[in-house]
Amino acid sequence: MDLALLRTFVTVHRAGSFTRAAALLGLSQPAVTSQIRTLERQLGRPLFLRQARGVTPTSIGDELAHKAAPHLDALVEITESGLDEESHLRTLHLAGPPEFTAGRALPALTGLAAEEGQGFALRASFGTAEEVLEGLSAGHHDLAISTARPRGALLTGAPLCDEEHVLVAAPRWASGTGAPKARREDVSALEDVPVIEVHESLPFVSRYWASVFDARPAASGTVIVPDLRAALACAVAGAGLAVLPRYLCAEALDRGDVVALHEPAVPPLRTYFLVVRTGTLALPHVALAHERLFQAAADWS
């Protein structure tokens, strides 16, 4: 059986779409369709059920994918490891949220770029969870850091770390809130404090209010900025309250530039997932970066 046909089949099985598989393989959609039909004729059984949006594998298709995929991944690993003596620097494309990627992931990975023999070139891009997962699915990235757990067979994600969210403001806003020992019923004291956020929908503040106070924030956004680092700068300047990851505002808290307006017994957490396209951990540079990020995450508090 032609290995090229099996490779196309496994890619379609993981992608759930001829169109997406074609993009990942660098082929036209008609070429992918033709290869799948050829494989189906050879086997004498249908491998996929065509639907309005993508394809669904038949039981035979699932069985073939289960048997073939590990062997194809192993062949990729052998090929990419380089059986000849010549080596070339691979480029790792990483995508994730700007603050976390800049503050956590890139410092953990940049050292690998200079390592002799097993290093790689590094390219990073920023985006929302939806954007980075779409880019990973389309083959634009090798690794993605996302606050959303991926679905489907094309992407494989594992929890990387949790971040604690803290309600902070400049010290002058703390006098009327009872901070830092504010109680659950003290939420009304926060209603007069201006809100700093990254979007008009108040994603961080709303999530904090729902988790801690079981309520919706009464105030609307006073300062809207596109980056949590800018939100921290505005909070330090006294523009109002903000909900920020603790790692991002820890130094400002230690210096007294901002204070915690509330200290719940169970602080809100958000989980980050490290995501790859299924099968690509057979690529040495992807596997190396994947391993290094999990090693670094063990030390992140």
Backbone hydrogen bonds, N-H to C=O, Kabsch-Sander energy under -0.5 kcal/mol:
donor,donor_aa,acceptor,acceptor_aa,energy
6,L,2,D,-1.7
7,R,3,L,-2.7
8,T,4,A,-2.1
9,F,5,L,-2.6
10,V,6,L,-2.9
11,T,7,R,-2.1
12,V,8,T,-2.5
13,H,9,F,-2.7
14,R,10,V,-2.2
15,A,11,T,-2.6
16,G,12,V,-2.8
17,S,12,V,-0.5
21,A,17,S,-1.9
22,A,18,F,-2.4
23,A,19,T,-1.7
24,L,20,R,-2.0
25,L,21,A,-2.2
26,G,22,A,-1.3
27,L,22,A,-2.2
32,V,28,S,-1.9
33,T,29,Q,-2.8
34,S,30,P,-2.5
35,Q,31,A,-2.2
36,I,32,V,-2.4
37,R,33,T,-2.3
38,T,34,S,-2.2
39,L,35,Q,-2.3
40,E,36,I,-2.5
41,R,37,R,-2.3
42,Q,38,T,-2.2
43,L,39,L,-2.1
44,G,40,E,-1.9
45,R,40,E,-1.0
49,L,56,T,-3.3
50,R,48,F,-0.6
51,Q,54,G,-2.2
54,G,52,A,-0.6
55,V,16,G,-1.8
56,T,49,L,-2.0
58,T,47,L,-2.0
62,D,58,T,-2.7
63,E,59,S,-2.1
64,L,60,I,-2.6
65,A,61,G,-2.4
66,H,62,D,-2.3
67,K,63,E,-1.7
68,A,64,L,-3.0
69,A,65,A,-2.4
72,L,68,A,-2.2
73,D,69,A,-2.7
74,A,70,P,-1.8
75,L,71,H,-2.0
76,V,72,L,-2.2
77,E,73,D,-2.2
78,I,74,A,-2.1
79,T,75,L,-2.4
80,E,76,V,-3.1
81,S,77,E,-1.8
82,G,78,I,-0.7
82,G,79,T,-0.9
90,R,88,H,-0.6
90,R,119,G,-0.5
92,L,90,R,-0.5
92,L,121,A,-3.4
93,H,91,T,-0.5
94,L,92,L,-0.6
94,L,123,R,-3.0
95,A,143,L,-1.7
96,G,125,S,-1.5
101,T,97,P,-2.5
102,A,98,P,-2.3
103,G,99,E,-2.8
104,R,100,F,-2.6
105,A,100,F,-1.5
106,L,101,T,-3.1
108,A,104,R,-1.1
109,L,105,A,-1.3
109,L,106,L,-0.6
110,T,106,L,-2.7
112,L,109,L,-1.6
113,A,109,L,-0.7
113,A,110,T,-0.9
114,A,111,G,-0.9
115,E,112,L,-1.1
118,Q,116,E,-1.1
119,G,115,E,-1.3
121,A,90,R,-3.0
123,R,92,L,-2.7
125,S,94,L,-2.0
127,G,96,G,-1.5
132,V,128,T,-2.7
133,L,129,A,-2.0
134,E,130,E,-2.2
135,G,131,E,-2.4
136,L,132,V,-2.1
137,S,133,L,-2.4
138,A,134,E,-1.9
139,G,136,L,-1.2
140,H,135,G,-2.6
141,H,135,G,-0.8
142,D,93,H,-3.1
143,L,93,H,-2.0
144,A,275,V,-2.2
145,I,95,A,-2.6
146,S,144,A,-0.5
146,S,273,F,-2.5
154,L,14,R,-0.6
156,T,276,V,-3.1
158,A,274,L,-1.7
160,L,272,Y,-3.5
161,C,272,Y,-1.1
163,E,270,R,-2.5
165,H,268,P,-2.4
166,V,244,L,-3.0
168,V,166,V,-0.7
168,V,242,A,-3.0
169,A,259,V,-1.6
173,W,170,A,-2.1
174,A,171,P,-1.7
175,S,171,P,-0.5
177,T,174,A,-1.6
178,G,174,A,-0.8
179,A,174,A,-0.9
181,K,178,G,-1.4
186,D,183,R,-1.7
187,V,184,R,-1.1
188,S,185,E,-0.8
189,A,186,D,-1.8
190,L,187,V,-1.5
191,E,188,S,-1.1
193,V,190,L,-1.6
195,V,220,S,-0.7
196,I,241,L,-2.9
197,E,223,V,-2.6
202,L,199,H,-2.0
206,S,202,L,-2.7
207,R,203,P,-1.5
208,Y,204,F,-2.1
209,W,205,V,-2.9
210,A,206,S,-2.4
211,S,207,R,-2.1
212,V,208,Y,-3.1
213,F,208,Y,-0.5
213,F,209,W,-1.6
214,D,209,W,-0.9
215,A,209,W,-1.3
222,T,195,V,-2.6
223,V,195,V,-2.1
225,V,197,E,-2.9
225,V,223,V,-0.5
231,A,227,D,-1.8
232,L,228,L,-2.2
233,A,229,R,-1.9
234,C,230,A,-2.2
235,A,231,A,-2.2
236,V,232,L,-2.7
237,A,233,A,-1.7
238,G,235,A,-1.4
239,A,234,C,-2.6
241,L,194,P,-3.1
242,A,168,V,-2.4
244,L,166,V,-2.5
244,L,242,A,-0.6
246,R,164,E,-2.9
248,L,245,P,-0.7
249,C,245,P,-1.5
250,A,246,R,-1.4
253,L,249,C,-2.3
254,D,250,A,-2.3
255,R,251,E,-2.1
256,G,252,A,-0.8
257,D,252,A,-1.8
258,V,252,A,-1.2
259,V,169,A,-2.9
261,L,167,L,-2.7
261,L,259,V,-0.5
262,H,167,L,-0.7
270,R,163,E,-1.9
272,Y,161,C,-3.0
273,F,146,S,-3.4
274,L,158,A,-2.7
275,V,144,A,-3.2
275,V,273,F,-0.6
276,V,156,T,-2.4
278,T,154,L,-3.0
280,T,277,R,-2.4
282,A,279,G,-1.3
283,L,280,T,-2.0
287,A,283,L,-2.7
288,L,284,P,-2.5
289,A,285,H,-1.8
290,H,286,V,-2.6
291,E,287,A,-2.4
292,R,288,L,-2.4
293,L,289,A,-2.3
294,F,290,H,-1.6
295,Q,291,E,-2.2
296,A,292,R,-2.5
297,A,293,L,-2.4
298,A,294,F,-1.0
299,D,296,A,-1.7
300,W,297,A,-1.0
